[in-house]
Amino acid sequence: ILHSGLSDYEKYDEYRKIMEGRVKIVVGARSAIFAPLKNLGIIVIDEEHTPTYKQDTNPRYHARDVAILRGKYHNIPVILGSATPSLESFARANKGVYKLLTLSKRAGGSHLPKVKIIDMKEEVKHGNFILSKELTEKIKEKLARHEQIILLLNRRGYSSILTCRDCGNVLKCPNCDISLTYHKTSNTNRCHYCNYSVKNVRKCPVCGSDNMKDYGLGTEKLEEELNKKFKARVVRMDMDTTSRKGMHEKIIEDFGNHKYDILLGTQMIAKGLDFPLVTLVGVINADSQLNIPDFRSAENTFGLLSQVSGRAGRSDLLGEVIIQSYNPSHYSINLAKEHNYLKFYDEEMKIRKVLSYPPFYYITLVNISSRDYELGFSEANKIGTYLRKNLDNKTIVLGPSMANVFKINNVYHYQCIIKYKYDDKLNNVLTKLDEIYKVNNKVDISIDVNPIRV
């Protein structure tokens, strides 16, 4: 087994076992794709659509691409498995680049769960801000039957923003262009980008008012709400509760042994878990991924909802899924309800074609960063001009523009997006650009080919 949670000694032992030919199977996360097996026969990339297969720091490799390269090198099959394949992989399967193998029945022969979408705009009118009336009733029903429940909320912490009701000031990270998240258990406000934390403030640092109020919903607040409303054993699974070694496995094992009735957590609970007693899955805020300014936001939403829905009714007991949304008419949410991947694929492909996004175009992202705001801005403009002048005239260059999170750890980020079908000049142009900025200690550039987020 190979993953980043192992100590250096454990990694060394596992690696040596592989090198000495004492193991037949290597199971692991992203970096396991480099395992030095001498007689490799097959590579399986499970949940191939998962964004975490792409490393977002140097070297920016994608485990799926490395798998395909190794497959060609060793002349062996590579299996890409997913209930919601990435659009790029499915498009290649449709074109015959990959061979498509379809599983039309669920493992074990169980039925897909019934899915219901709740419009939270209506629920809020009746004072139900966190749990809808229907989800509350269903949780009570399942608890009475001694069945288990999984609740997904893709935001950790207690609340997403702390703001002053008098002057409107939002408590922000001093190093990053992002609001701080309130964590009640530690009574701190934390930045999820640079790990800056400060004890919770009672008075507004701008106007001195003591009318500070937290808004938004995180897993901590949801846990508090569940403990108030139900007589149930609740366990939370997010980055905060699984940071200690072995906690991830312990929570899963305890929930599997029915030491808890309700498992709530972020997207880490959405896939790969198989609990026979789980008959209800609730998605608390299905819009969280849709509101991210990213061309893959609909694909990520559809994938996450489909994956978490698959946790319900995996044995003889029928499963139910309740999706709470402020945008219930969105095609990604409706088609996840219908378990209709093919229709979602067709809808999303129409949009991608019009907007020249993958799989119709390749994308390369050039990120320009500097501690000096003005210098970063001027160099980003120079890079944009250089790319337009030197690349093929069919290649689209967007930007420079501010990155989605503009300031992280006191560094300002700008970006240029390059869209192309084929450009034989691209590699040379980017290599030259990289060499120019290698010697610049005030401006950094990073080049990400086929980025996961732009």
N, C-alpha and C positions, 0 to 999 in steps of 0.2 A: 504494500500500500504506500502510495506517495502523495503527500499533500503538505501545505505550508504549516499545518498545525504540529508536525513532528519536530522534535528537537534535532539539533545537528547530528548528534550521535545516532538517533533513530533513523534519520535520512541516510547516514553513512552505512548503517547495517543493511537497510533495505536495498540500497544501491549496490552494495557488495554482493548480496544474494543474487541480484539480477546479473551482474558481471560474471559471477562464477557459475551461472546456469543452474542455480538451485531452485528457481521458481519457474512455473509455466505461465502464470497469469499475473499481469500488473494491473491494479485498479488504482485510479487516482484522479486528481483534479488536473487543471490545465497543463502544468509542467510535466505530468506523467507521460505526455506524448513524446518526450525525449528519452524515455527509458531505453537503455542500451541492450535490448534483447537481441541475441545473436541469430535466432531462428524464428523471426517474426512471421506469424501466419495470418493474422486478422487484426484489424483495428476497429473498435466500436466507439463511436462518439454518441453517447446517450444525451437526450435533450439538446440536440445540435443547435437549436435556435438560441440557446442561452447566451446573453451578452458577455458573461464572465469568461467565456473561452477566449476573448480578446484581452490581451494585456495592455493597459493604458499608460504604462511607462516603458522606457527603452529596455530591451528590444520589444517593439510593439508587434508581436506575432499573434496570429490567430491559430489556436490549437487545431481547428478544423482544416485550415489550409496546410498546416504542417502534416496532418494525418494523410491528406490526399497526396502530398508530395512523397511521403514515406511509402504510401500504398503503391505509387507508380515505381518508385525506386526498387522496392522488394517484390513487385509484381504480385500483390496480394489484394484481397477485397477490403474495402473500407465501408462500414455500415454507419450511415447517419440516421439516428432514430429520433423521432419526435411526433407527438400528436398534433403539434402546431409548427410545422417546419418553417424556417426562415424563407422569405419570399425568393431570395437568391437561389437557395437549394432547390425549392420546388419548381422554379422556372427552369433550372437546368435539367431536372427530372422530366419535365414536360417536353423539353427540346431533345431528349434522348442522350444528353451528355452524361447523366446519371441514369441508373435503372430504377424505376419506381416499383416498390413492393408495398402493397396496402394491407393493413390489418383492419378488416371491417367489423370484427367483434371484439368486445372487451375481454381481457384476460379473466379466466374463471367463469365467463359467461354471464356476468352480472349486467344489469341494465344501466344505461346512462341516467343520471339524476334529473328530476324535474327542476327547471330553473324559473324563478319569478323575479321580475325587475320591479323595484319600488321607487316611485318618484319622490325624492326627499323634499322637493319644493312644497308638496302637499303636506308631508309629515311635519315640517317645520311650523306650518300654520297651526298645527294642533299641539305644539310644544315638544315634539319628539326630535331633538337635535342630534342625538347619537344613535339610538336604536329605534327603528320604526316599530309601530304597533305590532305588525305581523311578525317581524323577527323576534320581538320580545315573547309573543305567544308561542312561537315555534320552539324557542329555547326552553320555555317552561314545559312544553309537551314532551320534548326529548329527555329532559332531566327526569320527568316523572316516569319515563320508560327505562331509565338507567342506560340511555344511549349517550354517545359523545358528540361534541360540537367543535368545529374549527371556525375561528373568526379571523379574517384577514384585514389588516389595516396597514397600509404601506407607508407608515410614518412613525418613527420611534420618538421617545420623549413624552412629555406630558402635554405640552401645547406648542404650536408652531411659532407663535409670535407673542411678545409681551409689549403692550402699548399703553401710552398714557391717555386716559379718557379726556383730560383737560386740554393738552396741547397737541395731541396726536403723534407724539414722538414714538418711534418704534425702536426697541433696544437692538442695536446692530453690533456685529463683531468689529472691533477697531482695526483688524487686519484684513478683513474680507468684505466684499460687497454683498453681504447676506445677513438676514436677521438671525438672532440667537434663538435656540430652542430651549424651552424650560424643562428641566428634569426634576420632578418633585422628590424622588427618593433621595437624591443627593442635595436637593435645594440649590441647584446651580443652573445658570444659563450657559449653554455650550454651543460652540460653532462646530458643525459636522464636517467642515472642510479643513480647518487648521488645528482643531482640538483646543482652541482658546476657551477658558471657562472662567466664570465670575460668580461669586455668591449671589443669590437672588436679591434684587433690589426692591425695596418697598417704596422708595421715593423716586420720582422722575428726575434723571440727571440733568434735564434741560430746564424745566420750570419749577422743580421742587415739590410738585404735587404728590400726595400719597394715594392718588387714584389710578394706580397701575393695574391693568387687567390683562389676563392671558386669554388669547383667542386661538382657535384651531384645535385639532384633536390629534393626540399621539397615543401610542400603545399603553403608556402608563395611565393616562386619563381613562382609557377604555377599560383597563383592568379595575380601576377604582369604581367605575360605574357598574361593572358586572358584579363586583363584591357587594355593592349596595343593593342591587336589584334581585339577585338570586342567591339561594342557599346552594352554592356549588363550589367545587374545588377548582380553582382557576390557576393556570400556569401561563406565563408570558415568555415568548421566545423571540428575542431580537438581538441586536448587536450588544446591548447593555447586559442582558442576562446570560449571554453565551460567550462573553469575553474570556472567562476563566477556562483553562484546559479541561476537557471532558464534560463540560456543562451541556453542550449541544446534544451529545449522545445520551446523557442522563435524563434530560427533559423528554426526549423521544421514547426512551425505554420506560420511564415512569408513566407517560401518557398511554403507551401501548399496554402496560399492565393495569390500566384503569385506576391509577392513583389520583388522576385528575379527570374532571368532567368536561372542562372547556380548555382548549388550547387556543391562545390568541397570539398573533405575531405578524411580522412583516413578511416580505415575499419569500423568505427562507422556508416558510411552512407551506408554500404553494405547490411544490412538486416533489415527487419521489417518495412521499410518505404513504404507507398502506396500513390503515387501522380499520379492522372489520366492524367495530362498533360506532364509527363515525357515520351518522345519518343526516347531519345538517352542516352545511357550510354557509357562513354569512360573509359577504364582502361589504365592509362598512362604508368605504368611499371609493367607488369604482372609477371616479373621474381623476384620481390623483396622477395617473400616468398621462392621461389625455391633456392635462394642463401644462405639460412640459413642452417647451418650444423645440421639437425634434421631429424630423420627418418620419421616424419610426414609432411615434407615440401611439398611433392607432394599432399598429402591429404588436407592440409591447402590451397594450391593454387587452387585446383579444387573446394573446398568448397567456397572460397572467390569469385572466378570468377562466379560460378553458382549463388551465392546469389546476387551479384551486378547486374548480367544480369537480374535477376528476378525483378529489379526495373523498367525496361523499358516495355512499352506497357501493362499496367495493366488495361486499359479501352478499349474503342472502337478503339482508335488510335493504329496503328501497331508500335511495338518497334524495335529499332536497337541497336546493341552493337558493339563497335569497341575495340578490345583488341590489345594494342601495346606491342610487345615483341621482345627481342633479341634472344630468344630461341623458335621460333614458332613451331618447330617440336616436342616439348616435349609432351608426351602423356596426361599429366594432362591438358595442355592448349587446345590441340586438342579435347579432349573428353568433356571439358567444353563447347567448341563451339558447339558440337553436342548434348548437354544436355543429355549425355549418362552416367548416374551414374553406371549402371550395368556393362558396359564394363570397366569403371575406376576401379570399385571394383575388378573385375577379374584380371586386370593387376597389381594392387597394392598388392593384396593377394599373387600373385606369388613371388613378391620381398620380402614381409614380411616373407614368409615361408622359403625362401633360407637363409635370414639373421637372422632368429630366433627372430622376433619382434612380438609384439601384432598384431592380437589376437591369434597367435600360442603360444606365451610365455607371461608370466607375467613379469613385470620389477619392480625392486626396485632400487632407486638411493641413494647412500650414499655420501653425500657432506662433505668434510673435509675442514675446513677453519681456517686460523691463520694469525695474523699480522706478524709473523716471517716466512719468505720464507723457510728457511732450515728446521725449526721444522715441518712446515706443510708438506713438502716433505717427511721427514723421517717417520712421523706418518701415512701419507697416504699409504706408502709402508708397514708399519706394519699391517695396517687394511686390505689391499689387501691380504697379506699372511695369516692373521687370518681367513678371509672369505673362502679362497681356502681350508684351512686345516680343517675347521669345517662344511662346508656345504656339501650337497649330491654331489657325483661325477658326477651326470647328470646336476647339476646346473652350468651355465656358469658365471664366474666372469671376467669382463673386467676392466682393469685399475690396479692401479690408473693412471689417466691422468689429465691434466689441464682441468678445466671447460671451456665451450665455451667463457665466459668472465672471464678471469683468475683473474683479480684484480678489485675489486669493493670497493670503499671507503677505500683504503689502507689495504684491507683484501685479502689474496691470497686464491683461491678456487681450490681444487682438487676433483676428483670424482671417485667412483667405481660403475659400473653398474652390477647388478645381474639379470640374465635372468633364469627363471625356469618355469616348467610346474606344478610341485608339489614338495614341499620340506618341510617335517614336522619338520626339524631342524631350518628352517629360522627364525621363530618368536623368539625362545629362543636365537639364536645367535645374532640377532639384538638387543634384549632387553639387553643382557649382554654387548654388545658393547656400547649401550646408557648409561648404568650405569657406565661403566669405564670412559667415557668422561664427565659425568655430573660434576665430581669433578676436571676436568682439566680446569684451567682458562686461558690457553694459546692456546688450540686447541678446536674448537667446531666441533661437527658432527651433521648433520641433516639427517633424514631418510625419504625418500619420496616414498611411495608405489604407484605404477601406476602413475608415473609422466607424466605431459603433454609434457614437453620438456626434452631432455637429451643431 
